[in-house]
Amino acid sequence: MVGAMTDEGDAVTSDDLMAGMRSDSDSAMSAALAAATQWVGEGIEGVGEGRNADGEPCIVVLVSELDPDKRAKIPTEYAGFEVVLDDSDTIHALDDETC
C-alpha cells in the first residue's frame, strides 16, 4: 500500500484496515443476529455466528424437530450472510439446583 496515512501523518497498516473491515462486518453480523433471534421458537433452538464451509462468517440456525415445510421457510441467506442449518437437540434451561 503506497501513501496511506492517517490525519495525524502516521502510516496506515494492512492490520489497521483489516480491523476496520472486521468492525463493519461485526456490526452487520450483530444486526443480522439480533433480527434472526426472532426465528427462535418451535423447532428452532437458537441462532448464532459461525463459519461456513469456505470459512466465511455465516448465521447458524440450531434446528431440533422442524418439519420440512417450516425448514424450507428458513432463508438460505439473510442480511448478506449465508444461513446454515445445524441439527440440534432440544435446548432446555437448567435451574439453579442443576448448575
Backbone as XML, in Angstrom:
<?xml version="1.0"?>
<chain id="A" units="angstrom">
  <residue number="1" name="MET">
    <atom name="N" x="0.861" y="-1.153" z="0.000"/>
    <atom name="CA" x="0.000" y="0.000" z="0.000"/>
    <atom name="C" x="0.913" y="1.223" z="0.000"/>
  </residue>
  <residue number="2" name="VAL">
    <atom name="N" x="0.711" y="2.106" z="-0.930"/>
    <atom name="CA" x="1.570" y="3.278" z="-1.053"/>
    <atom name="C" x="0.797" y="4.522" z="-0.660"/>
  </residue>
  <residue number="3" name="GLY">
    <atom name="N" x="1.365" y="5.296" z="0.259"/>
    <atom name="CA" x="0.836" y="6.612" z="0.571"/>
    <atom name="C" x="-0.369" y="6.660" z="1.486"/>
  </residue>
  <residue number="4" name="ALA">
    <atom name="N" x="-0.762" y="5.553" z="2.098"/>
    <atom name="CA" x="-1.903" y="5.599" z="3.013"/>
    <atom name="C" x="-1.443" y="6.155" z="4.354"/>
  </residue>
  <residue number="5" name="MET">
    <atom name="N" x="-2.064" y="7.248" z="4.755"/>
    <atom name="CA" x="-1.676" y="7.918" z="6.001"/>
    <atom name="C" x="-2.924" y="8.321" z="6.772"/>
  </residue>
  <residue number="6" name="THR">
    <atom name="N" x="-2.779" y="8.374" z="8.084"/>
    <atom name="CA" x="-3.864" y="8.885" z="8.916"/>
    <atom name="C" x="-3.843" y="10.404" z="8.864"/>
  </residue>
  <residue number="7" name="ASP">
    <atom name="N" x="-4.845" y="11.040" z="9.446"/>
    <atom name="CA" x="-4.880" y="12.502" z="9.508"/>
    <atom name="C" x="-3.703" y="13.060" z="10.290"/>
  </residue>
  <residue number="8" name="GLU">
    <atom name="N" x="-3.175" y="12.237" z="11.210"/>
    <atom name="CA" x="-2.033" y="12.685" z="12.019"/>
    <atom name="C" x="-0.698" y="12.462" z="11.317"/>
  </residue>
  <residue number="9" name="GLY">
    <atom name="N" x="-0.716" y="11.885" z="10.118"/>
    <atom name="CA" x="0.513" y="11.660" z="9.366"/>
    <atom name="C" x="1.161" y="10.311" z="9.608"/>
  </residue>
  <residue number="10" name="ASP">
    <atom name="N" x="0.507" y="9.437" z="10.367"/>
    <atom name="CA" x="1.043" y="8.096" z="10.618"/>
    <atom name="C" x="0.674" y="7.177" z="9.453"/>
  </residue>
  <residue number="11" name="ALA">
    <atom name="N" x="1.563" y="6.222" z="9.167"/>
    <atom name="CA" x="1.291" y="5.249" z="8.110"/>
    <atom name="C" x="0.164" y="4.321" z="8.546"/>
  </residue>
  <residue number="12" name="VAL">
    <atom name="N" x="-0.684" y="3.973" z="7.611"/>
    <atom name="CA" x="-1.771" y="3.035" z="7.864"/>
    <atom name="C" x="-1.302" y="1.656" z="7.439"/>
  </residue>
  <residue number="13" name="THR">
    <atom name="N" x="-1.425" y="0.688" z="8.330"/>
    <atom name="CA" x="-1.001" y="-0.674" z="8.023"/>
    <atom name="C" x="-2.178" y="-1.497" z="7.525"/>
  </residue>
  <residue number="14" name="SER">
    <atom name="N" x="-1.871" y="-2.634" z="6.930"/>
    <atom name="CA" x="-2.946" y="-3.526" z="6.486"/>
    <atom name="C" x="-3.730" y="-4.041" z="7.691"/>
  </residue>
  <residue number="15" name="ASP">
    <atom name="N" x="-3.063" y="-4.199" z="8.848"/>
    <atom name="CA" x="-3.780" y="-4.605" z="10.061"/>
    <atom name="C" x="-4.809" y="-3.556" z="10.459"/>
  </residue>
  <residue number="16" name="ASP">
    <atom name="N" x="-4.455" y="-2.273" z="10.315"/>
    <atom name="CA" x="-5.398" y="-1.195" z="10.621"/>
    <atom name="C" x="-6.630" y="-1.292" z="9.719"/>
  </residue>
  <residue number="17" name="LEU">
    <atom name="N" x="-6.397" y="-1.541" z="8.447"/>
    <atom name="CA" x="-7.504" y="-1.635" z="7.501"/>
    <atom name="C" x="-8.374" y="-2.859" z="7.783"/>
  </residue>
  <residue number="18" name="MET">
    <atom name="N" x="-7.740" y="-4.000" z="8.093"/>
    <atom name="CA" x="-8.495" y="-5.211" z="8.395"/>
    <atom name="C" x="-9.324" y="-5.028" z="9.659"/>
  </residue>
  <residue number="19" name="ALA">
    <atom name="N" x="-8.777" y="-4.332" z="10.655"/>
    <atom name="CA" x="-9.533" y="-4.084" z="11.885"/>
    <atom name="C" x="-10.792" y="-3.290" z="11.580"/>
  </residue>
  <residue number="20" name="GLY">
    <atom name="N" x="-10.684" y="-2.313" z="10.707"/>
    <atom name="CA" x="-11.850" y="-1.529" z="10.305"/>
    <atom name="C" x="-12.866" y="-2.372" z="9.576"/>
  </residue>
  <residue number="21" name="MET">
    <atom name="N" x="-12.403" y="-3.268" z="8.725"/>
    <atom name="CA" x="-13.307" y="-4.142" z="7.997"/>
    <atom name="C" x="-13.997" y="-5.107" z="8.952"/>
  </residue>
  <residue number="22" name="ARG">
    <atom name="N" x="-13.248" y="-5.636" z="9.929"/>
    <atom name="CA" x="-13.858" y="-6.538" z="10.902"/>
    <atom name="C" x="-14.932" y="-5.810" z="11.696"/>
  </residue>
  <residue number="23" name="SER">
    <atom name="N" x="-14.678" y="-4.574" z="12.039"/>
    <atom name="CA" x="-15.664" y="-3.814" z="12.799"/>
    <atom name="C" x="-16.957" y="-3.658" z="12.012"/>
  </residue>
  <residue number="24" name="ASP">
    <atom name="N" x="-16.838" y="-3.327" z="10.710"/>
    <atom name="CA" x="-18.029" y="-3.194" z="9.876"/>
    <atom name="C" x="-18.748" y="-4.530" z="9.751"/>
  </residue>
  <residue number="25" name="SER">
    <atom name="N" x="-17.985" y="-5.592" z="9.538"/>
    <atom name="CA" x="-18.560" y="-6.921" z="9.411"/>
    <atom name="C" x="-19.191" y="-7.363" z="10.721"/>
  </residue>
  <residue number="26" name="ASP">
    <atom name="N" x="-18.516" y="-7.073" z="11.842"/>
    <atom name="CA" x="-19.057" y="-7.423" z="13.157"/>
    <atom name="C" x="-20.379" y="-6.702" z="13.399"/>
  </residue>
  <residue number="27" name="SER">
    <atom name="N" x="-20.448" y="-5.427" z="13.024"/>
    <atom name="CA" x="-21.686" y="-4.662" z="13.202"/>
    <atom name="C" x="-22.807" y="-5.249" z="12.361"/>
  </residue>
  <residue number="28" name="ALA">
    <atom name="N" x="-22.496" y="-5.607" z="11.132"/>
    <atom name="CA" x="-23.509" y="-6.188" z="10.245"/>
    <atom name="C" x="-23.973" y="-7.533" z="10.788"/>
  </residue>
  <residue number="29" name="MET">
    <atom name="N" x="-23.029" y="-8.340" z="11.282"/>
    <atom name="CA" x="-23.401" y="-9.643" z="11.841"/>
    <atom name="C" x="-24.239" y="-9.456" z="13.100"/>
  </residue>
  <residue number="30" name="SER">
    <atom name="N" x="-23.855" y="-8.530" z="13.950"/>
    <atom name="CA" x="-24.618" y="-8.283" z="15.180"/>
    <atom name="C" x="-26.047" y="-7.887" z="14.851"/>
  </residue>
  <residue number="31" name="ALA">
    <atom name="N" x="-26.223" y="-7.025" z="13.869"/>
    <atom name="CA" x="-27.563" y="-6.600" z="13.472"/>
    <atom name="C" x="-28.352" y="-7.774" z="12.884"/>
  </residue>
  <residue number="32" name="ALA">
    <atom name="N" x="-27.683" y="-8.592" z="12.068"/>
    <atom name="CA" x="-28.347" y="-9.753" z="11.466"/>
    <atom name="C" x="-28.771" y="-10.745" z="12.538"/>
  </residue>
  <residue number="33" name="LEU">
    <atom name="N" x="-27.887" y="-11.002" z="13.512"/>
    <atom name="CA" x="-28.224" y="-11.942" z="14.585"/>
    <atom name="C" x="-29.360" y="-11.420" z="15.460"/>
  </residue>
  <residue number="34" name="ALA">
    <atom name="N" x="-29.353" y="-10.122" z="15.721"/>
    <atom name="CA" x="-30.426" y="-9.531" z="16.518"/>
    <atom name="C" x="-31.775" y="-9.762" z="15.848"/>
  </residue>
  <residue number="35" name="ALA">
    <atom name="N" x="-31.819" y="-9.601" z="14.546"/>
    <atom name="CA" x="-33.062" y="-9.824" z="13.810"/>
    <atom name="C" x="-33.391" y="-11.319" z="13.726"/>
  </residue>
  <residue number="36" name="ALA">
    <atom name="N" x="-32.369" y="-12.149" z="13.541"/>
    <atom name="CA" x="-32.584" y="-13.591" z="13.378"/>
    <atom name="C" x="-33.061" y="-14.260" z="14.662"/>
  </residue>
  <residue number="37" name="THR">
    <atom name="N" x="-32.846" y="-13.642" z="15.805"/>
    <atom name="CA" x="-33.330" y="-14.245" z="17.051"/>
    <atom name="C" x="-34.854" y="-14.367" z="17.045"/>
  </residue>
  <residue number="38" name="GLN">
    <atom name="N" x="-35.504" y="-13.602" z="16.198"/>
    <atom name="CA" x="-36.965" y="-13.697" z="16.080"/>
    <atom name="C" x="-37.397" y="-15.039" z="15.498"/>
  </residue>
  <residue number="39" name="TRP">
    <atom name="N" x="-36.459" y="-15.750" z="14.870"/>
    <atom name="CA" x="-36.779" y="-17.054" z="14.293"/>
    <atom name="C" x="-36.908" y="-18.128" z="15.365"/>
  </residue>
  <residue number="40" name="VAL">
    <atom name="N" x="-36.313" y="-17.886" z="16.539"/>
    <atom name="CA" x="-36.302" y="-18.900" z="17.597"/>
    <atom name="C" x="-37.726" y="-19.184" z="18.043"/>
  </residue>
  <residue number="41" name="GLY">
    <atom name="N" x="-38.031" y="-20.442" z="18.117"/>
    <atom name="CA" x="-39.375" y="-20.871" z="18.506"/>
    <atom name="C" x="-39.462" y="-22.364" z="18.317"/>
  </residue>
  <residue number="42" name="GLU">
    <atom name="N" x="-40.642" y="-22.849" z="18.115"/>
    <atom name="CA" x="-40.867" y="-24.277" z="17.982"/>
    <atom name="C" x="-39.986" y="-24.876" z="16.881"/>
  </residue>
  <residue number="43" name="GLY">
    <atom name="N" x="-39.066" y="-25.734" z="17.284"/>
    <atom name="CA" x="-38.186" y="-26.404" z="16.331"/>
    <atom name="C" x="-36.893" y="-25.671" z="16.038"/>
  </residue>
  <residue number="44" name="ILE">
    <atom name="N" x="-36.831" y="-24.385" z="16.347"/>
    <atom name="CA" x="-35.598" y="-23.617" z="16.164"/>
    <atom name="C" x="-35.107" y="-23.251" z="17.559"/>
  </residue>
  <residue number="45" name="GLU">
    <atom name="N" x="-33.986" y="-23.841" z="17.949"/>
    <atom name="CA" x="-33.482" y="-23.722" z="19.316"/>
    <atom name="C" x="-32.643" y="-22.471" z="19.539"/>
  </residue>
  <residue number="46" name="GLY">
    <atom name="N" x="-32.038" y="-21.952" z="18.492"/>
    <atom name="CA" x="-31.207" y="-20.766" z="18.649"/>
    <atom name="C" x="-30.534" y="-20.380" z="17.346"/>
  </residue>
  <residue number="47" name="VAL">
    <atom name="N" x="-29.921" y="-19.210" z="17.361"/>
    <atom name="CA" x="-29.138" y="-18.727" z="16.221"/>
    <atom name="C" x="-27.823" y="-18.185" z="16.759"/>
  </residue>
  <residue number="48" name="GLY">
    <atom name="N" x="-26.816" y="-18.215" z="15.929"/>
    <atom name="CA" x="-25.524" y="-17.697" z="16.344"/>
    <atom name="C" x="-24.628" y="-17.467" z="15.145"/>
  </residue>
  <residue number="49" name="GLU">
    <atom name="N" x="-23.466" y="-16.927" z="15.421"/>
    <atom name="CA" x="-22.478" y="-16.676" z="14.370"/>
    <atom name="C" x="-21.593" y="-17.898" z="14.221"/>
  </residue>
  <residue number="50" name="GLY">
    <atom name="N" x="-21.301" y="-18.233" z="12.994"/>
    <atom name="CA" x="-20.412" y="-19.352" z="12.710"/>
    <atom name="C" x="-19.613" y="-19.081" z="11.461"/>
  </residue>
  <residue number="51" name="ARG">
    <atom name="N" x="-19.029" y="-20.110" z="10.921"/>
    <atom name="CA" x="-18.268" y="-20.054" z="9.670"/>
    <atom name="C" x="-18.818" y="-21.117" z="8.739"/>
  </residue>
  <residue number="52" name="ASN">
    <atom name="N" x="-19.004" y="-20.744" z="7.475"/>
    <atom name="CA" x="-19.490" y="-21.718" z="6.508"/>
    <atom name="C" x="-18.320" y="-22.585" z="6.011"/>
  </residue>
  <residue number="53" name="ALA">
    <atom name="N" x="-18.580" y="-23.439" z="5.057"/>
    <atom name="CA" x="-17.560" y="-24.355" z="4.538"/>
    <atom name="C" x="-16.368" y="-23.624" z="3.930"/>
  </residue>
  <residue number="54" name="ASP">
    <atom name="N" x="-16.576" y="-22.385" z="3.484"/>
    <atom name="CA" x="-15.492" y="-21.586" z="2.903"/>
    <atom name="C" x="-14.777" y="-20.727" z="3.938"/>
  </residue>
  <residue number="55" name="GLY">
    <atom name="N" x="-15.187" y="-20.833" z="5.208"/>
    <atom name="CA" x="-14.559" y="-20.047" z="6.265"/>
    <atom name="C" x="-15.092" y="-18.638" z="6.399"/>
  </residue>
  <residue number="56" name="GLU">
    <atom name="N" x="-16.167" y="-18.336" z="5.688"/>
    <atom name="CA" x="-16.781" y="-17.009" z="5.752"/>
    <atom name="C" x="-17.782" y="-16.953" z="6.896"/>
  </residue>
  <residue number="57" name="PRO">
    <atom name="N" x="-17.986" y="-15.766" z="7.488"/>
    <atom name="CA" x="-18.991" y="-15.649" z="8.549"/>
    <atom name="C" x="-20.378" y="-16.026" z="8.022"/>
  </residue>
  <residue number="58" name="CYS">
    <atom name="N" x="-21.128" y="-16.717" z="8.855"/>
    <atom name="CA" x="-22.492" y="-17.099" z="8.487"/>
    <atom name="C" x="-23.363" y="-17.092" z="9.732"/>
  </residue>
  <residue number="59" name="ILE">
    <atom name="N" x="-24.658" y="-17.191" z="9.507"/>
    <atom name="CA" x="-25.621" y="-17.316" z="10.597"/>
    <atom name="C" x="-25.941" y="-18.801" z="10.729"/>
  </residue>
  <residue number="60" name="VAL">
    <atom name="N" x="-25.714" y="-19.349" z="11.914"/>
    <atom name="CA" x="-26.016" y="-20.752" z="12.187"/>
    <atom name="C" x="-27.369" y="-20.810" z="12.901"/>
  </residue>
  <residue number="61" name="VAL">
    <atom name="N" x="-28.239" y="-21.646" z="12.392"/>
    <atom name="CA" x="-29.558" y="-21.852" z="12.986"/>
    <atom name="C" x="-29.591" y="-23.266" z="13.551"/>
  </residue>
  <residue number="62" name="LEU">
    <atom name="N" x="-29.765" y="-23.366" z="14.877"/>
    <atom name="CA" x="-29.841" y="-24.660" z="15.548"/>
    <atom name="C" x="-31.263" y="-25.173" z="15.440"/>
  </residue>
  <residue number="63" name="VAL">
    <atom name="N" x="-31.434" y="-26.268" z="14.717"/>
    <atom name="CA" x="-32.752" y="-26.817" z="14.406"/>
    <atom name="C" x="-32.905" y="-28.165" z="15.099"/>
  </residue>
  <residue number="64" name="SER">
    <atom name="N" x="-33.985" y="-28.318" z="15.884"/>
    <atom name="CA" x="-34.245" y="-29.615" z="16.526"/>
    <atom name="C" x="-35.270" y="-30.363" z="15.681"/>
  </residue>
  <residue number="65" name="GLU">
    <atom name="N" x="-36.506" y="-30.322" z="16.064"/>
    <atom name="CA" x="-37.549" y="-31.023" z="15.328"/>
    <atom name="C" x="-38.340" y="-30.015" z="14.510"/>
  </residue>
  <residue number="66" name="LEU">
    <atom name="N" x="-37.977" y="-29.900" z="13.262"/>
    <atom name="CA" x="-38.634" y="-28.926" z="12.396"/>
    <atom name="C" x="-39.134" y="-29.655" z="11.160"/>
  </residue>
  <residue number="67" name="ASP">
    <atom name="N" x="-40.431" y="-29.564" z="10.909"/>
    <atom name="CA" x="-40.966" y="-30.270" z="9.747"/>
    <atom name="C" x="-40.419" y="-29.646" z="8.465"/>
  </residue>
  <residue number="68" name="PRO">
    <atom name="N" x="-40.426" y="-30.401" z="7.387"/>
    <atom name="CA" x="-39.844" y="-29.938" z="6.124"/>
    <atom name="C" x="-40.421" y="-28.617" z="5.613"/>
  </residue>
  <residue number="69" name="ASP">
    <atom name="N" x="-41.720" y="-28.384" z="5.829"/>
    <atom name="CA" x="-42.333" y="-27.133" z="5.368"/>
    <atom name="C" x="-41.742" y="-25.933" z="6.101"/>
  </residue>
  <residue number="70" name="LYS">
    <atom name="N" x="-41.601" y="-26.032" z="7.425"/>
    <atom name="CA" x="-41.019" y="-24.941" z="8.201"/>
    <atom name="C" x="-39.537" y="-24.774" z="7.880"/>
  </residue>
  <residue number="71" name="ARG">
    <atom name="N" x="-38.844" y="-25.900" z="7.714"/>
    <atom name="CA" x="-37.417" y="-25.854" z="7.371"/>
    <atom name="C" x="-37.208" y="-25.111" z="6.052"/>
  </residue>
  <residue number="72" name="ALA">
    <atom name="N" x="-38.103" y="-25.334" z="5.105"/>
    <atom name="CA" x="-37.996" y="-24.694" z="3.788"/>
    <atom name="C" x="-38.213" y="-23.186" z="3.869"/>
  </residue>
  <residue number="73" name="LYS">
    <atom name="N" x="-38.870" y="-22.707" z="4.912"/>
    <atom name="CA" x="-39.142" y="-21.273" z="5.054"/>
    <atom name="C" x="-37.953" y="-20.492" z="5.626"/>
  </residue>
  <residue number="74" name="ILE">
    <atom name="N" x="-36.958" y="-21.196" z="6.154"/>
    <atom name="CA" x="-35.777" y="-20.514" z="6.677"/>
    <atom name="C" x="-34.946" y="-20.070" z="5.472"/>
  </residue>
  <residue number="75" name="PRO">
    <atom name="N" x="-34.580" y="-18.799" z="5.399"/>
    <atom name="CA" x="-33.850" y="-18.321" z="4.223"/>
    <atom name="C" x="-32.456" y="-18.949" z="4.126"/>
  </residue>
  <residue number="76" name="THR">
    <atom name="N" x="-31.947" y="-19.047" z="2.916"/>
    <atom name="CA" x="-30.588" y="-19.560" z="2.720"/>
    <atom name="C" x="-29.555" y="-18.448" z="2.894"/>
  </residue>
  <residue number="77" name="GLU">
    <atom name="N" x="-30.031" y="-17.196" z="2.836"/>
    <atom name="CA" x="-29.177" y="-16.028" z="3.054"/>
    <atom name="C" x="-30.003" y="-14.964" z="3.757"/>
  </residue>
  <residue number="78" name="TYR">
    <atom name="N" x="-29.347" y="-14.257" z="4.679"/>
    <atom name="CA" x="-30.043" y="-13.190" z="5.392"/>
    <atom name="C" x="-29.057" y="-12.059" z="5.659"/>
  </residue>
  <residue number="79" name="ALA">
    <atom name="N" x="-29.421" y="-10.853" z="5.283"/>
    <atom name="CA" x="-28.605" y="-9.653" z="5.507"/>
    <atom name="C" x="-27.193" y="-9.810" z="4.956"/>
  </residue>
  <residue number="80" name="GLY">
    <atom name="N" x="-27.079" y="-10.534" z="3.853"/>
    <atom name="CA" x="-25.780" y="-10.707" z="3.213"/>
    <atom name="C" x="-24.952" y="-11.859" z="3.765"/>
  </residue>
  <residue number="81" name="PHE">
    <atom name="N" x="-25.491" y="-12.616" z="4.724"/>
    <atom name="CA" x="-24.779" y="-13.752" z="5.310"/>
    <atom name="C" x="-25.487" y="-15.048" z="4.940"/>
  </residue>
  <residue number="82" name="GLU">
    <atom name="N" x="-24.708" y="-16.066" z="4.600"/>
    <atom name="CA" x="-25.282" y="-17.382" z="4.359"/>
    <atom name="C" x="-25.908" y="-17.885" z="5.656"/>
  </residue>
  <residue number="83" name="VAL">
    <atom name="N" x="-27.028" y="-18.584" z="5.543"/>
    <atom name="CA" x="-27.684" y="-19.199" z="6.692"/>
    <atom name="C" x="-27.436" y="-20.705" z="6.611"/>
  </residue>
  <residue number="84" name="VAL">
    <atom name="N" x="-26.837" y="-21.252" z="7.660"/>
    <atom name="CA" x="-26.501" y="-22.671" z="7.718"/>
    <atom name="C" x="-27.343" y="-23.331" z="8.800"/>
  </residue>
  <residue number="85" name="LEU">
    <atom name="N" x="-28.057" y="-24.393" z="8.434"/>
    <atom name="CA" x="-28.855" y="-25.139" z="9.405"/>
    <atom name="C" x="-27.982" y="-26.194" z="10.062"/>
  </residue>
  <residue number="86" name="ASP">
    <atom name="N" x="-28.078" y="-26.286" z="11.377"/>
    <atom name="CA" x="-27.307" y="-27.261" z="12.140"/>
    <atom name="C" x="-28.279" y="-28.041" z="13.009"/>
  </residue>
  <residue number="87" name="ASP">
    <atom name="N" x="-28.361" y="-29.356" z="12.768"/>
    <atom name="CA" x="-29.270" y="-30.182" z="13.564"/>
    <atom name="C" x="-28.823" y="-30.193" z="15.015"/>
  </residue>
  <residue number="88" name="SER">
    <atom name="N" x="-29.790" y="-30.044" z="15.900"/>
    <atom name="CA" x="-29.529" y="-29.898" z="17.329"/>
    <atom name="C" x="-30.575" y="-30.676" z="18.112"/>
  </residue>
  <residue number="89" name="ASP">
    <atom name="N" x="-30.261" y="-30.971" z="19.351"/>
    <atom name="CA" x="-31.270" y="-31.484" z="20.262"/>
    <atom name="C" x="-32.053" y="-30.297" z="20.812"/>
  </residue>
  <residue number="90" name="THR">
    <atom name="N" x="-33.136" y="-30.584" z="21.490"/>
    <atom name="CA" x="-33.896" y="-29.531" z="22.151"/>
    <atom name="C" x="-33.046" y="-28.966" z="23.277"/>
  </residue>
  <residue number="91" name="ILE">
    <atom name="N" x="-33.032" y="-27.657" z="23.408"/>
    <atom name="CA" x="-32.238" y="-26.993" z="24.441"/>
    <atom name="C" x="-33.167" y="-26.573" z="25.563"/>
  </residue>
  <residue number="92" name="HIS">
    <atom name="N" x="-32.783" y="-26.946" z="26.790"/>
    <atom name="CA" x="-33.565" y="-26.592" z="27.978"/>
    <atom name="C" x="-32.692" y="-25.802" z="28.920"/>
  </residue>
  <residue number="93" name="ALA">
    <atom name="N" x="-33.253" y="-24.802" z="29.563"/>
    <atom name="CA" x="-32.520" y="-24.046" z="30.583"/>
    <atom name="C" x="-32.402" y="-24.914" z="31.834"/>
  </residue>
  <residue number="94" name="LEU">
    <atom name="N" x="-31.254" y="-24.825" z="32.488"/>
    <atom name="CA" x="-31.041" y="-25.529" z="33.747"/>
    <atom name="C" x="-31.508" y="-24.660" z="34.897"/>
  </residue>
  <residue number="95" name="ASP">
    <atom name="N" x="-32.077" y="-25.284" z="35.911"/>
    <atom name="CA" x="-32.446" y="-24.487" z="37.076"/>
    <atom name="C" x="-31.224" y="-24.325" z="37.974"/>
  </residue>
  <residue number="96" name="ASP">
    <atom name="N" x="-31.311" y="-23.481" z="38.972"/>
    <atom name="CA" x="-30.184" y="-23.178" z="39.851"/>
    <atom name="C" x="-29.663" y="-24.414" z="40.578"/>
  </residue>
  <residue number="97" name="GLU">
    <atom name="N" x="-30.525" y="-25.369" z="40.886"/>
    <atom name="CA" x="-30.118" y="-26.571" z="41.593"/>
    <atom name="C" x="-29.293" y="-27.500" z="40.711"/>
  </residue>
  <residue number="98" name="THR">
    <atom name="N" x="-29.501" y="-27.453" z="39.412"/>
    <atom name="CA" x="-28.793" y="-28.322" z="38.485"/>
    <atom name="C" x="-27.391" y="-27.827" z="38.210"/>
  </residue>
  <residue number="99" name="CYS">
    <atom name="N" x="-27.203" y="-26.515" z="38.274"/>
    <atom name="CA" x="-25.899" y="-25.923" z="37.926"/>
    <atom name="C" x="-24.853" y="-26.172" z="38.981"/>
  </residue>
</chain>
